[in-house]
Amino acid sequence: MSQDIFFQETLTQGITTIFLKSGGYRGRCYYSDKIAHGLGEGTVQLSFAVLDEAGYDNGPLNGSHLIFGDLSAFEESSYLPGVPAVKIGAVLFPEQGQFQIGIRLQENTPLSQLKIAWWASRLEPKTRPAVILPDTVLDEPDELLSQPDENAFFITNAPRVLRTGKQFSFHVAMPKAGGTPVWTVKEPGGGTITQEGVYTAPSVPGIFEIQASLGEQITSVYIMVKE
């Protein structure tokens, strides 16, 4: 029987903090530690955004916001960022399943650190008989996804949008050494989460950060809550 090859994207995400150890001066460069992206060895696609926790748009904004690309595109808008403009680069280490982020400040800042959200993705080929449609292939079981490396620690599921008051159970990929993750909601009034990872959205809409920690390892995702 003839075969068609389809592709399914495998995605991991997280947040890392880059400390401005020598002061946040224009033109200076700063770097993260090496980060395990959780997709194993080989080439992956990386993308990044700066977290803005003090943005202003016709009044103070609640929660964190993600800034993608060139911040100067908003110089004539009503949005006033609480973070400096930066250039972001990264080095991928394919044989290690890791990458490192570098930033270059475009302006001075009094901030002592910047948080960078990252996404890593890979297209996984999936061969199925030609008579099977792609939308059926998307429903294949999880074992077709690539396996994370033994040190990976990341949230494996996250809804993009959740209704107010609704519940959702988060899960994490655990390193080989095991352990018990600690769950928290970063923003006050951002809902509650049990230590089993069951999140209850608040009664008010917003964007909230859900964080899991395991010793010194931290992973988090952002959830948009709507009415």
C-alpha positions as CSV (number, residue, x, y, z in Angstrom):
1,M,0.0,0.0,0.0
2,S,1.3,3.5,-0.8
3,Q,2.4,5.6,2.1
4,D,2.0,9.4,2.7
5,I,4.2,11.2,5.2
6,F,2.6,13.7,7.5
7,F,4.2,15.8,10.2
8,Q,3.2,16.7,13.7
9,E,4.8,19.5,15.7
10,T,6.3,18.6,19.1
11,L,6.6,21.7,21.3
12,T,8.2,22.5,24.7
13,Q,8.4,25.9,26.4
14,G,9.7,27.6,29.5
15,I,11.0,30.8,31.0
16,T,14.5,31.7,32.0
17,T,15.9,34.7,33.9
18,I,18.9,36.6,32.7
19,F,20.7,38.6,35.4
20,L,22.2,42.0,34.5
21,K,25.1,41.4,36.8
22,S,27.2,44.4,35.8
23,G,24.3,46.9,35.4
24,G,21.8,47.3,32.6
25,Y,23.8,49.5,30.2
26,R,23.1,50.0,26.5
27,G,25.3,47.9,24.3
28,R,26.2,45.4,27.0
29,C,25.6,41.6,26.4
30,Y,24.2,39.1,29.0
31,Y,23.7,35.4,28.8
32,S,21.6,32.6,30.3
33,D,22.9,29.3,31.5
34,K,22.6,26.3,29.1
35,I,18.9,25.2,29.0
36,A,17.6,21.7,28.2
37,H,14.8,22.1,25.8
38,G,13.4,18.6,26.4
39,L,13.3,17.4,22.8
40,G,16.5,15.4,22.9
41,E,19.3,15.5,20.4
42,G,19.1,17.1,17.0
43,T,18.0,20.3,15.4
44,V,15.0,22.2,16.8
45,Q,13.4,25.6,16.0
46,L,13.7,28.2,18.8
47,S,11.6,31.4,19.3
48,F,11.7,33.9,22.1
49,A,9.8,36.8,23.8
50,V,10.6,39.2,26.6
51,L,8.2,39.2,29.6
52,D,6.9,42.6,30.5
53,E,5.5,42.7,34.0
54,A,5.1,46.5,34.2
55,G,3.6,47.5,30.9
56,Y,1.3,50.5,30.6
57,D,-1.5,51.1,28.1
58,N,-3.9,53.8,29.1
59,G,-3.3,52.7,32.7
60,P,-1.3,50.1,34.5
61,L,-1.7,46.6,33.0
62,N,-2.3,43.5,35.2
63,G,-0.1,40.4,34.8
64,S,2.7,39.8,32.5
65,H,2.8,40.5,28.7
66,L,5.0,39.0,26.0
67,I,7.0,41.2,23.7
68,F,8.0,39.6,20.4
69,G,10.4,41.0,17.9
70,D,11.5,44.7,17.7
71,L,10.1,46.8,20.5
72,S,10.7,50.0,18.5
73,A,7.7,49.2,16.4
74,F,5.6,50.4,19.3
75,E,7.3,53.8,19.8
76,E,4.3,55.7,18.5
77,S,1.6,53.5,20.1
78,S,-0.2,53.9,23.5
79,Y,1.7,50.9,24.9
80,L,4.6,51.9,27.3
81,P,6.8,48.9,28.1
82,G,8.3,48.3,31.5
83,V,11.3,46.5,30.0
84,P,14.2,47.9,27.8
85,A,14.5,47.1,24.1
86,V,16.8,44.2,23.5
87,K,18.2,42.0,20.8
88,I,17.9,38.3,21.4
89,G,20.1,35.5,20.0
90,A,20.7,31.9,20.8
91,V,23.2,29.1,20.3
92,L,21.8,25.6,19.8
93,F,23.9,22.6,21.0
94,P,22.3,19.8,18.9
95,E,24.3,16.9,20.5
96,Q,23.5,18.1,24.0
97,G,19.8,18.9,23.5
98,Q,20.5,22.3,25.0
99,F,20.7,26.0,24.0
100,Q,21.9,29.2,25.4
101,I,20.3,32.7,25.1
102,G,22.2,35.9,24.7
103,I,20.7,39.4,24.9
104,R,22.1,42.8,23.9
105,L,20.6,45.9,25.6
106,Q,19.5,48.7,23.2
107,E,19.1,51.1,26.1
108,N,20.0,51.6,29.7
109,T,17.7,50.1,32.4
110,P,17.5,50.1,36.2
111,L,16.3,46.5,36.1
112,S,18.5,43.8,37.6
113,Q,17.1,41.0,35.5
114,L,15.0,40.2,32.5
115,K,12.8,37.2,32.0
116,I,12.8,35.5,28.5
117,A,10.0,33.1,27.5
118,W,11.2,30.4,25.0
119,W,9.6,27.8,22.8
120,A,11.4,24.9,21.1
121,S,9.7,22.9,18.4
122,R,10.4,20.0,16.0
123,L,8.4,18.5,13.1
124,E,8.2,14.8,13.6
125,P,7.4,12.7,10.4
126,K,4.6,10.2,10.7
127,T,4.0,7.7,8.0
128,R,0.4,6.4,7.5
129,P,-1.5,4.8,4.6
130,A,-2.5,7.4,2.0
131,V,-6.2,6.7,2.7
132,I,-5.9,8.1,6.2
133,L,-6.6,11.9,6.3
134,P,-4.3,14.3,8.2
135,D,-7.0,15.3,10.7
136,T,-7.2,11.6,11.8
137,V,-3.4,11.5,12.1
138,L,-3.5,14.4,14.6
139,D,-5.5,12.1,16.9
140,E,-2.7,9.5,17.2
141,P,-1.5,8.6,20.7
142,D,1.3,10.3,22.6
143,E,3.9,7.6,22.1
144,L,4.5,9.0,18.6
145,L,6.0,12.2,20.2
146,S,9.7,12.4,20.7
147,Q,10.9,11.4,24.1
148,P,12.5,14.0,26.3
149,D,16.1,13.6,27.7
150,E,16.7,12.3,31.2
151,N,17.2,15.7,32.7
152,A,14.2,17.4,31.1
153,F,11.7,19.2,33.3
154,F,8.8,21.0,31.6
155,I,5.1,21.4,31.6
156,T,3.7,19.0,29.0
157,N,0.2,20.4,28.6
158,A,-1.2,23.9,28.7
159,P,-4.5,25.4,27.3
160,R,-4.1,28.6,25.5
161,V,-7.4,29.9,26.9
162,L,-9.4,28.9,29.9
163,R,-12.8,30.2,31.0
164,T,-13.2,31.9,34.4
165,G,-13.8,29.5,37.3
166,K,-12.9,26.4,35.2
167,Q,-10.4,23.8,36.3
168,F,-7.5,22.2,34.4
169,S,-5.0,19.5,35.4
170,F,-1.4,20.3,34.6
171,H,1.3,17.7,34.1
172,V,5.1,17.8,33.9
173,A,7.8,15.7,32.2
174,M,10.0,14.7,35.1
175,P,13.8,14.1,35.0
176,K,15.0,10.5,35.4
177,A,16.0,11.2,39.1
178,G,12.3,11.9,39.9
179,G,10.9,14.1,42.6
180,T,7.8,16.0,43.5
181,P,7.1,19.3,41.8
182,V,5.8,22.4,43.7
183,W,3.0,24.3,41.9
184,T,2.4,28.0,42.3
185,V,0.4,30.8,40.6
186,K,2.7,33.8,40.3
187,E,0.1,36.6,40.2
188,P,-2.0,37.5,43.3
189,G,-5.7,36.8,42.4
190,G,-4.6,34.6,39.5
191,G,-6.5,31.6,40.7
192,T,-5.4,28.6,42.8
193,I,-3.5,25.4,42.1
194,T,-3.1,22.3,44.2
195,Q,0.1,20.4,44.7
196,E,-1.3,17.8,42.3
197,G,-1.3,20.4,39.6
198,V,-5.1,21.1,39.5
199,Y,-5.6,24.7,38.6
200,T,-8.8,26.7,39.2
201,A,-9.1,29.9,37.1
202,P,-10.1,33.1,38.9
203,S,-13.4,34.8,38.4
204,V,-11.8,37.7,36.6
205,P,-10.1,37.6,33.2
206,G,-6.4,38.1,32.7
207,I,-3.0,36.5,31.8
208,F,-1.5,34.4,34.6
209,E,1.7,32.5,35.0
210,I,1.6,28.9,36.3
211,Q,4.9,27.7,37.6
212,A,6.3,24.3,38.6
213,S,9.6,24.0,40.5
214,L,11.8,21.0,41.3
215,G,14.8,22.0,43.3
216,E,16.6,24.6,41.3
217,Q,14.7,23.7,38.1
218,I,11.7,26.0,37.2
219,T,9.3,25.8,34.3
220,S,6.2,27.8,33.7
221,V,3.4,28.6,31.2
222,Y,1.1,31.5,30.7
223,I,-2.7,31.0,30.6
224,M,-5.2,33.5,29.2
225,V,-8.4,33.5,31.3
226,K,-11.6,34.8,29.6
227,E,-15.2,35.1,30.7
